[in-house]
Amino acid sequence: MRGNRLLHNGRLPNGRRVDVEIANGLICTVSDSSTPPDDDTTVDDLGGWLILPALAEPHAHLDKALTAEMVPNPNGDLDSGHEAWTAAAQAGKFTHEGMVARAIHAIDLLIVHGVTAIRSHVNVGGEFGARNVEAMQEARSSFEGLVDIQLVALTITPLTGPEGARNRAALAEAIEVGVDLIGGAPNFDTDPSRFISTALDAATDAGLGIDLHVDETLDPSSLDVRELARQVQNRGFEHQVAASHCVSLGMQTPEIQAEVAKEIAEAGIAVFPLPQTNLFLQGRNHPSATPRGLTALSALQDAGVLVAAGADNVQDIYNQVGRSDPLETAALLVMAGHQFADDAYRMVSNDARKGIGLSRVELIPGAPADLLVINAVSPREAIADAPMSRRVYHRGELVASADQWTQIHRAD
């Protein structure tokens, strides 16, 4: 059977030239490249470019993206960024229309770089309630059929106690408006354990998963990820659970890292390290042997934990730079996280997809046709050079393309 699209003359990482037939958003066949059929099939000539699983961004902040020029972070650390953002929001710097427009631009950038699945955290709480969720839903509506987008209610603190009543009400409103997961940062609450149980209660009642900002600190006494694992296990929580950051786990002894990693694995929690933002924010008060702000990658992987990676913030108060390209994240995993290139690519593609509940992409019949075609010979070269000659396929449809042209002008 012929598919409704044929990707002709692509290259696999092993060098094999192949044709990939696609129908109904799935890969039908992968065969040695030959002369394309002379029928009604849509044929895309890949010119020998590399075919890889599409990229995924498991941790974005689309409501904050691309605001670095609007809101500076005077000290460059996490607390200063939070204070700057809060002050700007209270001053009315962020309109609904502006937030929607910036989110659309940020999503455009992700897609053209090869991303076909995004999970974004969205601030919920305070005097703004669920307004940011409404803005992100409007932005998401512009991308039907182009990219999968999940929204996480990033509930601000406090969430617990009488002082957290307004934020709990905002979370309930966000669930009613429509989010896909429950989020927040327990280590910034006065009662992290109760924060976790409150989030799990809300997620259970709504039938949603959770993705928490956990232990975004170099303080080794903060180890809320262990509490999260124990609560998930004790209540038999049945939905997706992810722990983003987990910075302080990297500050523990190898023995404690191994113990906690085992508990995380047993609880079925995915961990998302975020090297770009944490390299920028963490370690500013450690001028000697400055920590990298990454979690215990090797211990988690050795324990069988699903470890995927995201960019986190892009050009805002928490990260002044960022290209909206997971290949940049992969490069940092290689350089700062001691990962090999093939593993780093998997962490920003198939592992990221699995971490947010999507099927892995394999070049086999029946797999989702979410593909990145890039002008490189291997995942390592793609990470190293990050060429912008790319074709992006989501469910078998071409959703983005870019061509990079370079020329050296030498004198005669």
KAFEN-V494041 format. One record per pair of residues at least 12 apart in sequence whose C-alpha atoms are under 10 Angstrom apart, sorted by sequence separation. I is the first residue (numbers start at 1). GAP is how many residues later the second one is. D is the distance in whole Angstrom. If there is no record, write none. Layout:
i-><I;I>
gap-><GAP;GAP>
d-><D;D>
This chain:
i-><7;8;18;19;20;72;73;121;122;137;155;156;159;171;184;199;213;214;229;249;279;280;281;282;311;312;330;332;333;349;350;374;375;389;390;391;6;7;8;17;18;19;20;71;72;122;136;137;155;183;186;199;212;228;278;279;280;311;330;331;374;375;376;388;389;390;6;7;17;18;19;71;122;136;137;156;196;214;228;229;278;279;310;311;330;331;333;374;375;376;388;389;390;5;6;7;16;17;18;19;33;70;121;136;155;156;184;228;278;279;310;311;329;330;333;374;375;387;388;389;5;6;16;17;18;19;71;72;120;155;183;196;212;277;278;310;311;329;330;373;374;375;387;388;389;3;4;5;6;16;17;19;71;153;154;182;183;225;275;276;277;278;309;311;312;327;330;373;374;387;388;3;4;5;67;70;71;133;153;181;182;196;225;275;276;310;311;326;327;329;330;372;373;374;387;2;3;4;5;22;133;153;155;224;225;274;275;310;311;326;329;330;372;373;1;2;3;4;5;21;22;133;154;182;183;225;273;274;275;309;310;328;371;372;373;2;3;4;6;11;21;64;132;133;153;181;182;225;243;273;274;309;326;327;371;372;1;3;5;6;9;10;11;21;71;152;153;181;182;192;224;242;273;326;327;349;370;371;372;3;5;6;7;8;9;10;20;70;130;152;180;223;225;226;272;273;325;326;349;370;371;3;4;6;8;9;19;20;70;182;222;223;224;225;271;273;309;369;370;371;3;8;9;19;130;153;159;164;181;188;222;223;224;246;272;369;370;371;2;3;7;8;9;19;129;152;153;158;159;160;180;181;182;183;184;185;186;187;188;222;223;241;242;243;244;245;246;247;271;368;369;370;371;372;1;2;8;9;19;67;129;151;152;153;154;155;156;157;158;159;175;179;180;181;182;183;184;185;186;187;188;220;221;222;241;242;243;244;245;246;247;368;369;370;371;374;1;8;18;124;125;151;152;153;154;155;156;157;158;161;171;175;180;181;182;183;184;185;186;187;188;196;200;209;214;215;216;217;218;219;220;221;240;241;242;243;244;245;246;247;367;368;369;370;372;373;374;375;7;116;117;118;119;120;121;122;123;124;125;126;150;151;152;153;154;155;156;157;159;160;161;179;180;181;182;183;184;185;186;187;196;209;210;211;212;213;214;215;216;217;218;219;220;223;239;240;241;242;243;244;245;271;372;374;375;6;17;18;64;116;117;118;119;120;121;122;123;124;125;126;150;151;152;153;154;155;156;157;158;159;160;161;168;172;176;180;181;182;183;184;185;186;187;192;197;208;209;210;211;212;213;214;215;216;217;218;219;220;221;233;237;238;240;241;242;243;244;245;270;271;6;17;20;63;115;116;117;118;119;120;121;122;123;124;125;126;149;150;151;152;153;154;155;157;158;159;160;164;168;171;175;181;183;185;192;193;196;197;200;207;208;209;210;211;212;213;214;215;216;217;218;219;220;221;229;233;236;237;247;16;17;67;100;103;104;107;111;115;116;117;118;119;120;121;122;123;124;125;126;151;152;156;157;158;159;160;192;196;200;207;208;209;210;211;212;213;214;215;216;217;218;219;220;229;232;245;15;17;18;63;66;99;103;107;115;116;117;118;119;120;121;122;123;124;125;156;157;158;159;160;161;175;195;204;208;209;210;211;212;213;214;215;216;217;218;219;220;226;227;229;230;233;234;245;276;277;278;346;10;16;17;65;100;101;104;105;120;121;122;125;158;160;161;168;172;193;197;201;203;204;212;213;214;215;217;218;226;229;230;232;233;270;271;272;273;274;275;276;277;278;345;2;5;6;7;8;9;10;11;15;63;64;67;96;100;101;103;104;107;108;111;159;160;187;192;193;196;197;200;204;214;225;226;228;229;232;233;247;261;265;270;271;272;273;274;275;276;277;278;308;309;344;345;4;5;6;7;8;9;10;11;12;14;63;66;96;99;100;103;104;107;111;159;160;187;192;196;201;203;225;226;227;228;229;230;231;232;261;264;265;268;269;270;271;272;273;274;275;276;277;281;297;308;309;342;343;344;2;3;4;5;6;7;8;9;10;11;12;13;62;63;65;66;90;95;98;99;100;101;102;103;104;110;129;130;158;159;160;187;200;203;223;226;227;229;230;232;261;262;263;265;266;268;269;270;271;272;273;274;275;276;277;281;308;309;310;311;341;342;343;345;2;3;4;5;6;7;8;9;10;11;12;13;62;63;64;65;89;90;94;96;97;100;101;104;108;126;129;157;160;186;187;193;197;225;226;229;257;258;261;262;265;266;267;268;269;270;271;272;273;274;276;277;280;281;308;309;310;341;342;345;2;3;4;5;6;7;8;9;10;11;12;13;63;64;65;66;89;96;99;100;104;108;125;126;127;128;129;130;131;159;160;185;186;200;225;228;229;257;260;261;262;264;265;266;272;273;274;280;294;298;307;308;309;310;341;344;6;7;8;9;10;11;12;62;63;65;66;86;95;96;99;100;107;125;126;127;129;130;133;134;137;159;229;251;257;258;259;260;261;262;263;264;265;272;277;278;279;280;297;298;307;308;309;340;341;8;9;10;11;62;63;65;97;125;126;129;130;133;137;200;226;228;250;251;257;258;259;261;262;264;265;277;278;280;296;297;298;306;307;308;341;342;9;10;61;62;64;65;96;97;107;125;126;128;129;130;131;132;133;137;186;250;251;254;257;258;261;262;263;264;276;277;294;295;297;308;309;310;341;62;63;124;125;126;127;129;130;131;134;136;250;251;252;253;256;257;258;260;261;262;276;277;293;294;308;309;341;7;62;124;125;126;129;130;133;134;155;225;247;249;250;251;252;254;255;258;259;261;276;277;292;293;307;308;61;62;124;125;129;130;133;134;247;248;249;250;251;254;258;276;277;292;306;307;308;60;124;125;130;131;133;225;247;248;249;250;257;276;306;308;309;334;60;124;125;130;246;247;248;249;250;307;308;123;124;125;130;245;246;247;248;249;250;306;307;308;124;125;130;245;246;247;250;306;331;334;124;245;246;249;330;334;123;244;246;249;331;332;122;276;327;330;331;57;275;276;279;327;330;331;56;275;276;329;330;331;55;56;274;275;327;328;331;55;62;152;154;273;275;276;327;328;54;57;62;63;64;122;152;153;154;155;214;275;276;279;326;327;328;55;56;57;60;61;62;63;64;121;152;153;154;181;185;211;214;274;275;327;328;54;55;56;57;58;59;60;61;62;63;64;124;152;153;154;181;182;183;185;210;211;212;213;274;327;54;55;56;57;58;59;60;61;62;63;120;121;123;124;152;181;183;211;273;276;326;327;53;54;55;56;57;58;59;60;61;62;119;120;121;122;123;183;211;217;275;325;52;53;54;55;56;57;58;59;60;61;119;121;122;216;275;53;54;55;56;57;58;121;244;217;218;242;243;244;245;273;216;217;218;242;244;245;216;217;244;245;64;218;244;63;62;63;63;62;63;218;62;218;273;218;272;63;217;218;272;62;216;217;218;216;216;272;215;272;270;271;270;272;270;271;270;269;270;62;60;61;121;56;58;59;60;61;121;56;57;58;59;60;119;121;59;61;242;241;242;240;241;240;241;240;239;78;78;211;209;209;59;59;58;59;58;59;119;121;118;120;119;120;78;78;81;77;80;78;79;77;78;76;77;78;76;77;75;76;77;150;77;76;77;106;75;115;113;114;115;148;113;114;115;112;113;114;59;110;111;112;113;114;58;59;60;109;110;111;113;58;59;109;110;58;108;109;110;106;107;106;147;85;85;117;84;85;115;116;119;83;115;118;119;81;82;114;117;118;81;82;117;80;81;116;119;80;81;118;78;79;117;77;78;76;77;78;117;75;76;77;73;74;76;72;73;76;71;72;73;68;69;70;71;72;73;146;147;148;65;66;67;68;69;70;73;146;147;65;66;67;68;69;72;146;147;59;64;65;66;67;68;145;146;58;59;60;61;62;63;64;65;66;67;68;145;57;58;59;60;61;62;64;65;66;68;69;146;56;57;58;59;60;61;62;64;65;68;145;146;147;56;57;58;59;60;61;64;65;66;67;68;117;146;56;57;58;59;60;64;65;66;116;145;146;57;61;66;115;116;66;114;115;116;143;65;114;115;114;65;113;114;112;114;113;60;57;57;58;56;57;55;56;55;55;57;113;113;114;113;112;113;114;116;112;113;114;115;116;117;112;113;114;115;116;112;113;114;115;116;111;112;114;111;111;111;116;116;114;115;114;112;113;114;111;112;113;114;111;112;113;55;56;58;110;111;112;55;56;57;58;109;53;54;55;56;57;108;52;53;55;56;58;59;52;54;55;56;58;53;54;55;56;57;58;53;54;55;56;57;58;52;53;55;56;58;59;52;55;56;58;54;56;57;53;56;56;54;55;53;54;53;52;53;52;53;52;51;54;53;54;55;53;54;55;53;54;55;52;53;54;52;53;54;51;52;53;51;52;50;51;52;49;50;51;49;50;51;48;49;50;51;48;49;50;51;52;46;48;49;50;51;52;46;47;48;49;50;51;13;46;48;49;50;50;30;31;27;29;30;26;27;28;29;30;27;28;29;27;28;29;54;55;26;27;28;29;54;26;27;28;51;53;54;26;27;28;49;50;51;52;53;54;25;26;27;28;49;51;25;26;27;49;20;22;23;25;26;27;20;21;22;24;25;26;46;20;22;23;24;25;46;22;23;22;44;21;20;12;44;12;11;15;10;11;13;14;15;10;11;13;14;11;12;13;7;11;12;13;11;12;13;25;26;27;25;26;27;25;26;24;25;23;24;25;22;23;24;22;23;21;22;7;6;5;4;5;3;4;5>
gap-><12;12;12;12;12;12;12;12;12;12;12;12;12;12;12;12;12;12;12;12;12;12;12;12;12;12;12;12;12;12;12;12;12;12;12;12;13;13;13;13;13;13;13;13;13;13;13;13;13;13;13;13;13;13;13;13;13;13;13;13;13;13;13;13;13;13;14;14;14;14;14;14;14;14;14;14;14;14;14;14;14;14;14;14;14;14;14;14;14;14;14;14;14;15;15;15;15;15;15;15;15;15;15;15;15;15;15;15;15;15;15;15;15;15;15;15;15;15;15;15;16;16;16;16;16;16;16;16;16;16;16;16;16;16;16;16;16;16;16;16;16;16;16;16;16;17;17;17;17;17;17;17;17;17;17;17;17;17;17;17;17;17;17;17;17;17;17;17;17;17;17;18;18;18;18;18;18;18;18;18;18;18;18;18;18;18;18;18;18;18;18;18;18;18;18;19;19;19;19;19;19;19;19;19;19;19;19;19;19;19;19;19;19;19;20;20;20;20;20;20;20;20;20;20;20;20;20;20;20;20;20;20;20;20;20;21;21;21;21;21;21;21;21;21;21;21;21;21;21;21;21;21;21;21;21;21;22;22;22;22;22;22;22;22;22;22;22;22;22;22;22;22;22;22;22;22;22;22;22;23;23;23;23;23;23;23;23;23;23;23;23;23;23;23;23;23;23;23;23;23;23;24;24;24;24;24;24;24;24;24;24;24;24;24;24;24;24;24;24;24;25;25;25;25;25;25;25;25;25;25;25;25;25;25;25;25;25;25;26;26;26;26;26;26;26;26;26;26;26;26;26;26;26;26;26;26;26;26;26;26;26;26;26;26;26;26;26;26;26;26;26;26;26;26;27;27;27;27;27;27;27;27;27;27;27;27;27;27;27;27;27;27;27;27;27;27;27;27;27;27;27;27;27;27;27;27;27;27;27;27;27;27;27;27;27;27;28;28;28;28;28;28;28;28;28;28;28;28;28;28;28;28;28;28;28;28;28;28;28;28;28;28;28;28;28;28;28;28;28;28;28;28;28;28;28;28;28;28;28;28;28;28;28;28;28;28;28;28;29;29;29;29;29;29;29;29;29;29;29;29;29;29;29;29;29;29;29;29;29;29;29;29;29;29;29;29;29;29;29;29;29;29;29;29;29;29;29;29;29;29;29;29;29;29;29;29;29;29;29;29;29;29;29;29;29;30;30;30;30;30;30;30;30;30;30;30;30;30;30;30;30;30;30;30;30;30;30;30;30;30;30;30;30;30;30;30;30;30;30;30;30;30;30;30;30;30;30;30;30;30;30;30;30;30;30;30;30;30;30;30;30;30;30;30;30;30;30;30;30;30;31;31;31;31;31;31;31;31;31;31;31;31;31;31;31;31;31;31;31;31;31;31;31;31;31;31;31;31;31;31;31;31;31;31;31;31;31;31;31;31;31;31;31;31;31;31;31;31;31;31;31;31;31;31;31;31;31;31;31;32;32;32;32;32;32;32;32;32;32;32;32;32;32;32;32;32;32;32;32;32;32;32;32;32;32;32;32;32;32;32;32;32;32;32;32;32;32;32;32;32;32;32;32;32;32;32;33;33;33;33;33;33;33;33;33;33;33;33;33;33;33;33;33;33;33;33;33;33;33;33;33;33;33;33;33;33;33;33;33;33;33;33;33;33;33;33;33;33;33;33;33;33;33;33;33;33;33;33;34;34;34;34;34;34;34;34;34;34;34;34;34;34;34;34;34;34;34;34;34;34;34;34;34;34;34;34;34;34;34;34;34;34;34;34;34;34;34;34;34;34;34;35;35;35;35;35;35;35;35;35;35;35;35;35;35;35;35;35;35;35;35;35;35;35;35;35;35;35;35;35;35;35;35;35;35;35;35;35;35;35;35;35;35;35;35;35;35;35;35;35;35;35;35;36;36;36;36;36;36;36;36;36;36;36;36;36;36;36;36;36;36;36;36;36;36;36;36;36;36;36;36;36;36;36;36;36;36;36;36;36;36;36;36;36;36;36;36;36;36;36;36;36;36;36;36;36;36;37;37;37;37;37;37;37;37;37;37;37;37;37;37;37;37;37;37;37;37;37;37;37;37;37;37;37;37;37;37;37;37;37;37;37;37;37;37;37;37;37;37;37;37;37;37;37;37;37;37;37;37;37;37;37;37;37;37;37;37;37;37;37;37;38;38;38;38;38;38;38;38;38;38;38;38;38;38;38;38;38;38;38;38;38;38;38;38;38;38;38;38;38;38;38;38;38;38;38;38;38;38;38;38;38;38;38;38;38;38;38;38;38;38;38;38;38;38;38;38;38;38;38;38;39;39;39;39;39;39;39;39;39;39;39;39;39;39;39;39;39;39;39;39;39;39;39;39;39;39;39;39;39;39;39;39;39;39;39;39;39;39;39;39;39;39;39;39;39;39;39;39;39;39;39;39;39;39;39;39;40;40;40;40;40;40;40;40;40;40;40;40;40;40;40;40;40;40;40;40;40;40;40;40;40;40;40;40;40;40;40;40;40;40;40;40;40;40;40;40;40;40;40;40;40;40;40;40;40;41;41;41;41;41;41;41;41;41;41;41;41;41;41;41;41;41;41;41;41;41;41;41;41;41;41;41;41;41;41;41;41;41;41;41;41;41;42;42;42;42;42;42;42;42;42;42;42;42;42;42;42;42;42;42;42;42;42;42;42;42;42;42;42;42;42;42;42;42;42;42;42;42;42;43;43;43;43;43;43;43;43;43;43;43;43;43;43;43;43;43;43;43;43;43;43;43;43;43;43;43;43;44;44;44;44;44;44;44;44;44;44;44;44;44;44;44;44;44;44;44;44;44;44;44;44;44;44;44;45;45;45;45;45;45;45;45;45;45;45;45;45;45;45;45;45;45;45;45;45;46;46;46;46;46;46;46;46;46;46;46;46;46;46;46;46;46;47;47;47;47;47;47;47;47;47;47;47;48;48;48;48;48;48;48;48;48;48;48;48;48;49;49;49;49;49;49;49;49;49;49;50;50;50;50;50;50;51;51;51;51;51;51;52;52;52;52;52;53;53;53;53;53;53;53;54;54;54;54;54;54;55;55;55;55;55;55;55;56;56;56;56;56;56;56;56;56;57;57;57;57;57;57;57;57;57;57;57;57;57;57;57;57;57;58;58;58;58;58;58;58;58;58;58;58;58;58;58;58;58;58;58;58;58;59;59;59;59;59;59;59;59;59;59;59;59;59;59;59;59;59;59;59;59;59;59;59;59;59;60;60;60;60;60;60;60;60;60;60;60;60;60;60;60;60;60;60;60;60;60;60;61;61;61;61;61;61;61;61;61;61;61;61;61;61;61;61;61;61;61;61;62;62;62;62;62;62;62;62;62;62;62;62;62;62;62;63;63;63;63;63;63;63;63;64;64;64;64;64;64;64;65;65;65;65;65;65;66;66;66;67;68;68;68;69;70;70;72;73;73;73;74;74;74;75;75;76;76;76;76;77;77;77;77;78;79;79;80;80;81;81;82;83;84;84;85;86;86;89;90;90;90;91;91;91;91;91;91;92;92;92;92;92;92;92;93;93;113;114;114;115;115;116;116;117;118;138;139;145;147;148;152;154;184;185;186;186;191;191;192;192;193;193;199;200;200;201;201;202;202;203;203;204;204;204;205;205;206;206;206;206;207;208;208;208;209;209;210;210;210;210;211;211;211;212;212;212;213;213;213;213;213;213;214;214;214;214;214;214;214;215;215;215;215;216;216;216;216;217;217;218;223;231;232;232;233;233;233;233;233;234;234;234;234;235;235;235;235;235;236;236;236;237;237;237;237;238;238;238;239;239;239;240;240;241;241;241;241;242;242;242;243;243;243;244;244;244;245;245;245;246;246;246;246;246;246;246;246;246;247;247;247;247;247;247;247;247;247;248;248;248;248;248;248;248;248;249;249;249;249;249;249;249;249;250;250;250;250;250;250;250;250;250;250;250;250;251;251;251;251;251;251;251;251;251;251;251;251;252;252;252;252;252;252;252;252;252;252;252;252;252;253;253;253;253;253;253;253;253;253;253;253;253;253;254;254;254;254;254;254;254;254;254;254;254;255;255;255;255;255;256;256;256;256;256;257;257;257;258;259;259;259;260;260;261;264;267;268;268;269;269;270;270;271;272;272;273;274;274;275;276;276;276;276;277;277;277;277;277;277;278;278;278;278;278;279;279;279;279;279;280;280;280;281;282;283;283;284;285;285;286;287;287;287;288;288;288;288;289;289;289;290;290;290;290;290;290;291;291;291;291;291;292;292;292;292;292;292;293;293;293;293;293;293;294;294;294;294;294;295;295;295;295;295;295;296;296;296;296;296;296;297;297;297;297;297;297;298;298;298;298;299;299;299;300;300;302;306;306;307;307;308;309;309;310;310;311;312;314;315;315;315;316;316;316;317;317;317;318;318;318;319;319;319;320;320;320;321;321;322;322;322;323;323;323;324;324;324;325;325;325;325;326;326;326;326;326;327;327;327;327;327;327;328;328;328;328;328;328;329;329;329;329;329;332;333;333;334;334;334;335;335;335;335;335;336;336;336;337;337;337;337;337;338;338;338;338;338;339;339;339;339;339;339;340;340;340;340;340;340;340;340;340;341;341;341;341;341;341;342;342;342;342;343;343;343;343;343;343;344;344;344;344;344;344;344;345;345;345;345;345;345;346;346;347;347;348;349;351;354;361;362;362;363;363;363;363;363;364;364;364;364;365;365;365;366;366;366;366;367;367;367;368;368;368;369;369;369;370;370;371;371;372;372;372;373;373;373;374;374;375;375;389;390;391;392;392;393;393;393>
d-><6;7;6;5;9;7;8;9;10;9;7;9;9;9;9;10;9;10;9;9;8;9;8;9;9;10;9;9;9;9;9;9;7;8;5;9;7;5;8;10;5;6;9;7;9;10;10;10;8;10;9;9;9;9;10;6;9;8;9;8;7;8;9;9;5;7;6;6;8;4;5;7;8;10;8;9;10;9;10;9;8;6;10;8;5;9;9;8;6;10;6;4;9;8;5;8;10;6;4;7;10;10;10;8;8;9;8;9;5;8;10;7;8;6;10;6;7;9;6;5;6;6;8;6;8;9;9;10;9;6;7;9;9;9;7;7;10;9;9;8;4;9;9;5;8;9;7;5;9;9;9;9;7;9;9;7;10;10;8;10;10;10;9;8;10;9;8;6;6;7;9;5;6;7;10;9;10;8;7;10;8;10;7;7;10;10;6;10;7;9;7;7;5;9;10;7;5;5;9;10;9;10;9;10;9;9;6;7;9;9;8;10;6;6;9;8;4;8;10;9;10;8;10;8;9;10;9;7;9;7;9;10;8;5;8;8;8;9;10;10;10;9;9;10;7;10;6;7;9;6;9;8;10;8;6;6;9;10;10;10;10;10;9;9;9;9;8;7;10;10;9;10;6;6;10;10;8;5;9;9;10;10;10;10;8;8;10;8;9;10;10;8;9;9;9;9;10;8;10;5;7;8;10;10;10;5;10;10;9;9;10;9;9;8;9;8;8;7;4;8;7;7;8;10;10;9;9;9;9;10;9;7;10;8;10;6;5;8;8;8;9;8;9;9;9;10;6;10;10;10;10;9;7;9;9;9;8;8;9;7;7;9;9;7;8;7;8;8;9;8;5;6;10;10;8;9;9;9;9;10;10;8;6;8;9;8;9;8;10;9;9;10;9;5;6;6;8;6;7;7;9;9;8;9;7;5;6;6;6;7;9;6;5;8;9;10;9;7;10;9;9;5;6;6;7;6;6;7;9;10;9;9;6;5;5;5;5;5;7;6;9;9;9;9;9;9;8;9;9;9;5;10;8;5;5;5;5;5;9;10;10;8;8;10;10;9;10;9;9;10;9;7;8;7;8;7;9;6;8;9;8;5;5;5;4;5;7;8;10;7;9;9;7;5;6;5;6;6;8;8;10;8;8;8;8;9;6;8;6;8;6;6;7;9;10;8;6;6;6;6;6;8;10;10;9;8;10;9;9;7;6;6;6;6;6;6;6;6;6;7;6;7;6;5;5;8;9;9;8;7;8;9;9;8;9;9;7;8;7;8;8;10;9;10;10;9;5;6;6;6;6;6;7;6;6;5;9;8;9;9;9;10;8;9;7;9;7;9;10;10;9;7;10;9;10;5;5;5;5;5;5;5;5;5;6;9;9;8;9;6;7;8;10;7;5;9;7;10;9;8;7;10;10;8;10;7;8;8;9;9;6;4;5;4;5;5;6;5;5;6;8;10;6;9;9;9;9;10;8;10;9;9;9;9;9;9;10;8;6;6;6;6;6;6;5;6;6;8;9;10;9;9;6;7;9;9;7;7;8;7;8;6;6;6;6;6;5;6;7;9;8;8;6;10;10;10;9;9;9;10;10;8;7;9;9;9;8;9;7;9;6;8;7;10;9;9;9;9;9;10;9;9;10;7;10;8;8;7;9;8;8;6;10;10;7;9;10;9;10;10;7;8;9;8;10;10;9;9;10;10;10;9;9;9;9;9;9;9;10;9;10;7;9;9;9;7;7;10;9;8;10;10;9;8;9;10;6;6;8;10;5;10;7;9;7;9;8;8;7;9;7;9;9;7;9;7;9;8;8;9;10;8;8;8;5;10;10;6;10;9;8;9;6;7;9;8;8;9;9;8;10;8;9;10;5;6;9;9;9;8;6;6;6;7;6;8;6;6;10;10;8;9;8;8;6;6;6;6;6;5;9;9;10;6;7;8;7;6;6;8;9;7;6;10;9;10;9;10;8;9;10;10;8;9;9;9;9;10;8;9;9;7;5;5;5;5;5;7;7;6;10;10;9;10;9;9;9;10;10;5;5;5;5;5;6;7;5;9;7;8;8;7;8;9;10;9;8;9;10;9;9;10;9;8;10;8;10;10;7;8;10;9;7;10;8;7;9;10;9;10;10;9;7;7;6;6;5;7;6;8;8;8;7;10;9;9;9;9;6;10;9;10;7;6;6;6;6;6;6;5;6;6;8;9;10;8;7;10;9;10;9;8;7;7;8;10;9;7;9;8;7;10;9;10;9;7;5;9;9;6;8;6;9;9;8;9;8;8;7;9;6;9;10;8;8;8;6;7;7;6;8;8;9;9;8;8;7;8;5;5;5;6;8;8;8;10;9;9;6;10;5;9;10;9;10;8;10;10;10;9;8;10;10;10;10;8;9;8;7;9;5;10;8;6;9;10;9;9;6;9;9;10;4;6;10;5;9;10;10;9;8;6;6;8;8;6;9;7;10;9;9;9;9;9;10;7;9;8;6;10;9;9;9;7;8;10;9;9;9;8;9;9;9;5;10;10;9;9;8;7;9;7;6;9;9;9;10;10;6;9;5;10;7;10;7;6;5;7;7;8;10;10;9;9;10;9;6;10;8;5;7;8;6;9;9;9;9;9;9;10;8;9;9;10;10;9;8;10;10;10;10;9;5;10;8;8;9;10;9;10;9;10;9;9;9;6;7;6;8;10;10;10;5;8;9;9;8;8;8;7;9;9;7;8;10;9;9;6;8;7;10;8;9;10;10;10;8;10;9;8;8;7;9;10;7;5;7;9;10;7;9;8;7;7;5;8;8;9;9;10;10;6;8;8;10;9;8;9;7;10;9;7;10;7;5;10;8;10;5;8;9;8;10;9;8;8;4;8;8;7;9;9;9;7;8;8;10;6;7;9;9;8;10;6;8;5;4;10;8;9;9;9;10;10;6;10;8;9;5;7;6;8;10;7;10;10;9;10;9;8;5;9;9;10;8;8;10;9;9;10;7;5;8;9;7;9;9;7;7;8;10;10;10;10;10;10;10;10;10;10;8;9;10;6;8;10;7;9;10;7;7;9;7;10;9;9;10;9;9;8;9;7;7;9;9;10;10;10;10;10;7;5;9;10;10;9;8;10;9;9;9;9;10;10;7;9;9;9;8;10;8;8;7;7;9;6;8;8;10;8;9;8;10;10;9;10;10;7;9;8;10;5;5;8;8;7;6;5;7;6;9;9;7;10;9;9;10;9;9;10;9;10;9;9;6;6;4;6;6;6;5;4;5;7;8;10;9;9;9;9;9;10;9;9;10;10;10;9;6;6;5;5;5;6;6;6;10;9;10;9;9;9;10;10;9;8;9;10;10;6;7;6;6;7;7;9;9;10;7;10;8;8;10;9;9;8;8;10;9;10;9;7;9;10;10;9;10;10;7;7;10;9;10;9;9;9;9;10;10;9;7;10;9;8;10;7;8;7;10;10;7;9;10;8;9;10;9;8;10;10;10;10;10;10;8;9;10;9;8;9;8;6;9;9;9;10;9;9;10;10;10;9;10;9;9;10;9;10;10;10;10;9;10;7;9;8;8;9;8;10;7;10;9;9;9;10;10;9;10;10;8;9;10;10;9;10;9;10;10;10;9;9;10;10;9;9;8;6;8;5;8;6;7;10;9;9;8;7;8;10;9;9;9;9;10;8;10;7;8;8;9;6;8;8;9;9;9;8;9;8;9;10;8;5;9;9;10;8;6;6;10;9;8;8;10;9;7;10;9;7;9;8;10;9;10;10;10;8;9;10;9;8;10;9;9;5;8;7;8;6;9;7;9;9;9;9;10;9;9;7;8;7;10;9;10;7;10;8;9;8;8;5;9;7;6;7;9;8;8;6;9;9;10;10;9;10;9;9;5;8;9;9;9;7;7;6;6;4;9;9;6;9;10;8;5;5;5;6;8;9;8;8;7;9;9;10;8;6;6;7;9;8;9;7;5;7;6;8;9;6;9;8;9;8;10;8;5;7;5;6;9;6;9;6;9;9;8;9;5;8;5;6;8;8;10;10;9;8;9;6;8;7;8;8;8;9;9;9;7;9;9;9;9;9;9;8;9;9;9;9;10;10;8;8;6;10;9;8;10;9;10;9;9;9;10;10;7;9;7;7;8;10;9;9;10;7;9;9;7;8;10;7;7;8;8;9;8;9;5;9;6;8;8;8;9;9;10;7;9;7;10;10;9;10;9;10;8;8;8;9;8;5;9;10;7;6;8;8;10;8;10;9;7;9;9;7;9;10;9;10;9;6;8;9;9;9;6;5;9;9;10;9;4;8;6;10;6;7;9;7;7;6;8;10;6;8;10;9;7;8;6;7;9;10;8;10;6;9;10;9;10;9;10;10;10;8;8;5;9;7;9;8;8;9;10;9;9;9;8;5;8;6;4;7;9;5;5;6;6;8;7;5;9;6;6;8;5;8;10;5;7;6;5;9;9;5;6;9;9;5;6;9;9;8;8;6;6;9;8;9;9;9;7;7;10;10;9;9;10;8;9;7;10;9;9;7;10;9;10;7;7;7;8;5;7;5;9;10;9;9;5;6;10;7;7;5;8;10;10;8;6;5;10;9;9;9;10;10;8;9;6;6;9;9;10;9;5;5;9;8;9;10;6;5;9;9;9;9;9;6;8;10;9;10;10;9;8;9;9;9;7;10;9;9;9;9;10;9;8;8;10;9;9;9;10;10;7;8;9;8;5;10;8;8;7;9;10;10;9;10;9;8;7;8;4;7;7;4;9;7;7;9;7;9;6;10;9;9;10;9;7;9;8;10;10;10>
